[in-house]
Amino acid sequence: MRITNEKHIVIYRLSAMGDVAMLAQAVRNAIESNPDIRITLVTRPLFHPFFGEHDRLNFFPLDLNGRHKGFTGLLKLANDIKALKPAIFIDEHDVLRSKIVRSSLKLSGVKTVVFNKGRNEKSAMLMGQTEFKQLTHSIDRYNAAIKLAGLKTSDDFQFILTTSSHEFKTGSKKKTIGFAPFAAHDSKEWGDENVKAFLNLIEKEESYEVLLFGGGKTEEKKLKALTFDFSCCRSVAGQYSLEEELAIMQSCDVFLAMDSSNMHLADLVGCKVISIWIATHPYFGFFAWNNKANCIVRSPQEYKHIPLSIYGKLNSENEMTKVEEIRKMIPPEKVLEKVNLLLD
């Protein structure tokens, strides 16, 4: 039975794609754990499909190129959110833009909560000032903010996005590997040499077909080139809507990705996800939520410069040389061994 006196919660997060995909776990956890609330999610329209449908979950799409553009647009956004009459505003982003909105709402008497990114502890660990250990995952940080707002979350909750069925017939009975070889930063990528060597192994093994994922014209062009070089490959980049890509991901038997948004998207739809870590490290709290055991990563004991970055941005050209050295420490044979193990 629908509760009529539901408490209205507004949750705010704009970017990046992988971070918003992870937020889906926390939002659905809050909805399922608190039957007396309804949530309005403030985010980019593109990210709507990550959260599925629920009768107590609404979406407020940002108009960053129009009404909500610039500083005055943020003030309009704050007024738009006030008009929703929220009991609590949860800032799950904590950047300058969200701080402006949050401050305006707070001045209007709306209770506000902000999540803790852990910037200082991540920076201290990167600099070697603290013990190198697993830090709190981003999803746990999202959940902590929800708890700070006085709401419940379940420790064992897991949300798997159910996608609309999508007909994607390849005419083959081989098992399918989804492969997303790119990331927001070059330093997080396995490198062209490894990618081609891995696909060459797949081609020889003749056990799998590979669906290539990526975004943007540059990546689409590179992926298309791989389909000419390797008959086992087919690119889905740039040909389908985001909803359709998610459905195609869900149809894969295993998904191989870098530390990237595609890693989180594949994880969200319930794939077995193998992730490759180069400049960054799972210890900073960004690993695929349901696939921590499937991270392929080297330790500082094996190479003293690991990790090089929290998010993938490097500070010097010399660090790119170190990236190349780390790439060589993750041979294609090792990755294929992990694929075979998961699909055995």
C-alpha positions in Angstrom: 0.0 0.0 0.0 1.4 3.4 -1.0 2.2 5.6 2.0 0.7 9.1 1.5 2.9 11.0 4.0 6.2 10.1 2.5 9.3 12.1 3.4 10.7 13.7 0.3 14.5 13.3 -0.2 16.4 15.0 -3.0 19.8 13.4 -4.0 22.2 15.3 -6.2 25.0 14.0 -8.4 25.9 15.2 -11.9 29.1 13.3 -13.0 31.2 11.4 -13.9 29.3 8.6 -15.6 31.0 5.8 -13.6 30.3 7.7 -10.3 26.7 8.1 -11.2 26.4 4.4 -12.1 27.8 3.6 -8.6 25.3 6.0 -7.0 22.5 3.7 -8.4 23.4 1.1 -5.7 23.0 3.7 -2.9 19.8 5.2 -4.3 18.0 1.9 -4.7 19.3 0.8 -1.3 17.7 3.9 0.3 14.4 3.3 -1.6 14.1 -0.3 -0.6 15.3 0.2 3.0 12.9 3.1 3.7 9.3 2.5 2.6 8.3 5.9 4.0 10.4 8.0 1.7 10.4 9.1 -2.0 13.5 10.3 -3.8 14.0 12.8 -6.5 17.3 12.3 -8.2 18.9 15.4 -9.6 21.3 14.4 -12.4 22.0 14.6 -16.1 19.2 13.2 -18.4 21.7 10.8 -20.0 22.1 8.9 -16.7 18.4 8.2 -16.1 18.7 4.6 -17.3 21.1 3.6 -14.6 18.5 3.7 -11.8 15.7 1.6 -13.2 12.1 2.3 -12.5 10.4 2.6 -9.1 7.2 4.3 -8.1 9.0 6.2 -5.3 11.9 7.4 -7.5 11.6 10.5 -9.6 14.1 12.3 -11.8 14.9 15.9 -12.1 16.9 16.3 -15.4 19.5 19.1 -15.3 19.4 21.6 -18.2 23.1 22.7 -18.1 22.9 24.3 -21.5 19.8 26.3 -20.8 18.0 27.1 -17.6 20.7 25.8 -15.2 23.7 27.1 -17.0 26.3 29.2 -15.1 26.0 30.8 -11.7 22.6 32.3 -12.2 21.5 28.9 -13.5 22.6 27.3 -10.3 20.5 29.7 -8.3 17.5 28.9 -10.5 18.3 25.2 -9.9 18.2 25.8 -6.1 14.9 27.5 -6.5 13.6 24.7 -8.6 14.6 22.2 -5.9 13.0 24.3 -3.2 9.8 24.2 -5.1 9.9 20.4 -4.7 9.6 20.9 -0.9 12.3 18.4 0.1 12.7 17.4 3.7 16.4 16.7 3.1 18.9 17.5 0.3 21.8 15.0 0.0 24.8 16.3 -1.9 26.5 13.2 -3.2 29.0 15.2 -5.3 30.6 17.9 -3.2 32.1 20.2 -5.8 31.8 24.0 -6.3 28.6 23.7 -8.3 26.8 21.5 -5.7 28.1 23.6 -2.8 26.4 26.7 -4.3 23.1 24.8 -4.6 23.5 23.3 -1.2 24.3 26.6 0.5 21.2 28.3 -1.1 19.0 25.5 0.1 20.5 25.5 3.6 19.8 29.3 3.9 16.2 28.6 3.0 15.9 26.1 5.9 16.3 22.9 4.0 18.3 20.2 5.9 21.4 19.4 3.9 23.8 16.5 4.1 27.1 16.1 2.1 29.1 12.9 1.5 32.7 12.6 2.4 34.9 12.0 -0.6 37.9 11.2 1.5 40.1 13.5 -0.4 42.7 13.9 2.3 43.1 10.2 3.1 43.4 9.3 -0.6 46.0 12.0 -1.2 48.0 11.0 1.9 48.0 7.3 0.8 49.1 8.3 -2.7 52.0 10.3 -1.3 53.1 7.4 0.9 52.3 9.3 4.1 49.9 6.6 5.4 49.6 2.8 5.2 48.7 1.5 1.8 45.4 -0.3 2.4 41.8 -0.6 1.2 40.0 2.7 1.7 36.2 3.0 1.9 34.4 2.3 -1.4 32.5 5.2 -3.1 29.2 3.3 -2.7 29.8 2.9 1.0 30.5 6.7 1.1 27.2 7.4 -0.7 25.5 5.1 1.8 27.1 6.9 4.7 25.7 10.2 3.6 22.2 8.6 3.4 22.6 7.3 6.9 23.8 10.8 8.0 20.4 12.1 6.7 18.7 9.7 9.3 17.8 7.1 6.7 18.4 3.3 6.8 20.6 1.3 4.4 21.1 -2.4 4.2 24.7 -3.7 4.4 23.9 -6.7 2.1 21.8 -4.9 -0.5 22.7 -5.4 -4.1 21.0 -3.8 -7.1 21.3 -5.3 -10.5 19.8 -3.2 -13.2 17.3 -5.2 -15.4 17.6 -4.0 -19.0 15.1 -4.2 -21.8 15.8 -7.2 -24.0 17.7 -6.3 -27.1 18.1 -8.6 -30.1 21.8 -8.8 -30.8 22.4 -12.0 -32.8 25.9 -12.7 -34.0 25.1 -16.1 -35.5 27.7 -17.7 -33.3 27.4 -20.2 -30.4 30.7 -19.0 -29.0 30.8 -17.3 -25.6 31.0 -13.5 -25.6 33.6 -11.2 -24.1 32.6 -7.6 -23.8 35.8 -5.5 -24.0 36.1 -1.8 -23.3 39.8 -1.0 -23.8 39.6 2.8 -23.2 39.3 5.1 -20.2 39.1 8.8 -19.4 42.9 9.0 -19.0 45.5 7.2 -21.2 47.3 6.3 -17.9 44.4 3.9 -17.0 44.5 2.1 -20.3 46.3 -1.3 -21.0 47.8 0.1 -24.2 47.4 -0.7 -27.9 50.2 -3.3 -27.9 48.5 -5.4 -25.1 45.1 -5.0 -26.6 46.2 -6.3 -30.0 48.2 -9.1 -28.4 45.2 -10.2 -26.3 42.9 -10.2 -29.3 45.4 -12.2 -31.3 45.3 -14.8 -28.5 41.5 -14.8 -28.6 41.7 -15.2 -32.4 43.9 -18.3 -32.1 41.9 -19.9 -29.4 38.7 -19.7 -31.4 36.5 -20.0 -28.3 35.1 -16.6 -28.0 33.7 -13.6 -29.9 34.5 -10.1 -28.7 32.1 -7.1 -28.5 34.0 -3.8 -28.4 32.6 -0.9 -26.3 33.7 2.7 -26.3 32.4 6.3 -26.7 33.2 9.3 -28.9 34.4 9.5 -32.5 38.0 8.8 -31.7 37.3 5.6 -29.8 34.7 4.5 -32.4 37.3 4.8 -35.2 40.0 2.8 -33.2 37.5 0.1 -32.4 36.3 -0.2 -36.0 40.0 -0.6 -37.1 40.3 -3.5 -34.6 37.3 -5.3 -36.3 39.3 -5.2 -39.6 42.4 -6.7 -38.0 40.6 -9.4 -35.9 37.7 -11.4 -37.2 36.7 -12.3 -33.7 35.7 -8.7 -33.0 32.6 -6.7 -33.5 32.2 -3.1 -32.4 29.0 -1.8 -30.8 30.4 1.7 -30.3 28.3 4.6 -31.6 25.6 2.3 -33.0 23.1 2.0 -30.1 21.5 4.1 -27.4 22.8 3.9 -23.9 19.9 1.7 -22.9 20.6 -0.7 -25.7 24.3 -0.8 -24.9 23.5 -1.7 -21.3 21.3 -4.6 -22.6 24.1 -5.8 -24.9 26.5 -5.7 -21.9 24.1 -7.8 -19.9 24.2 -10.4 -22.6 28.0 -10.8 -22.4 29.4 -13.9 -20.6 32.2 -11.8 -19.2 33.3 -8.2 -19.5 36.8 -6.9 -19.6 37.4 -3.2 -18.8 39.9 -0.7 -17.5 39.3 1.5 -14.4 36.5 3.2 -16.3 32.8 4.0 -16.5 32.3 0.9 -18.6 33.6 -1.2 -15.7 30.9 0.2 -13.5 28.1 -0.1 -16.1 28.9 -3.7 -16.7 29.0 -4.3 -13.0 25.6 -2.6 -12.6 23.9 -5.0 -15.0 25.3 -8.0 -13.3 28.2 -9.0 -15.5 31.3 -10.9 -14.4 33.7 -8.0 -14.8 37.5 -8.3 -15.0 39.2 -5.0 -14.5 42.7 -4.0 -15.4 44.5 -1.4 -13.3 47.5 0.6 -14.5 48.1 4.0 -13.0 45.3 3.8 -10.4 44.5 1.2 -7.8 41.4 -0.5 -6.4 42.4 0.5 -2.9 41.2 4.1 -3.5 37.7 2.7 -3.5 36.6 2.7 -7.1 36.6 -1.1 -8.0 33.6 -2.7 -9.5 31.2 -3.2 -6.6 30.4 -6.9 -7.2 33.6 -7.9 -8.8 36.4 -6.9 -6.4 38.0 -10.4 -6.7 38.4 -9.9 -10.4 40.7 -6.9 -10.3 44.0 -7.5 -12.2 46.5 -5.2 -10.5 50.1 -5.1 -9.4 51.2 -4.1 -5.9 53.7 -1.5 -4.7 55.9 -4.5 -3.6 56.1 -5.6 -7.2 56.8 -2.0 -8.5 57.5 0.8 -6.1 55.7 3.5 -8.2 52.3 1.8 -7.9 49.9 3.7 -7.7 50.7 6.7 -9.8 47.4 8.5 -9.4 44.1 8.5 -7.6 41.9 9.3 -10.7 44.3 8.8 -13.6 45.7 12.3 -14.1 49.5 12.3 -14.2 51.8 15.2 -13.1 54.7 14.7 -15.5 55.7 13.1 -18.8 58.1 10.9 -16.9 55.2 9.2 -15.2 54.0 8.0 -18.6 57.2 6.0 -18.8 56.2 4.3 -15.6 52.8 3.6 -17.0 54.4 1.7 -19.9 56.4 -0.3 -17.3 53.2 -1.2 -15.4 51.5 -2.2 -18.7 54.3 -4.7 -19.4 53.7 -6.3 -15.9 50.2 -7.4 -17.0 50.7 -9.7 -20.0 47.8 -10.7 -22.2 48.3 -14.4 -21.3 47.5 -13.5 -17.7 44.3 -11.8 -18.6 43.1 -14.6 -20.9 43.8 -17.0 -18.1 41.5 -15.0 -15.9 38.8 -15.0 -18.6 39.1 -18.8 -19.0 38.9 -19.2 -15.2 35.7 -17.2 -14.9 34.0 -19.0 -17.8 35.2 -22.5 -17.0 
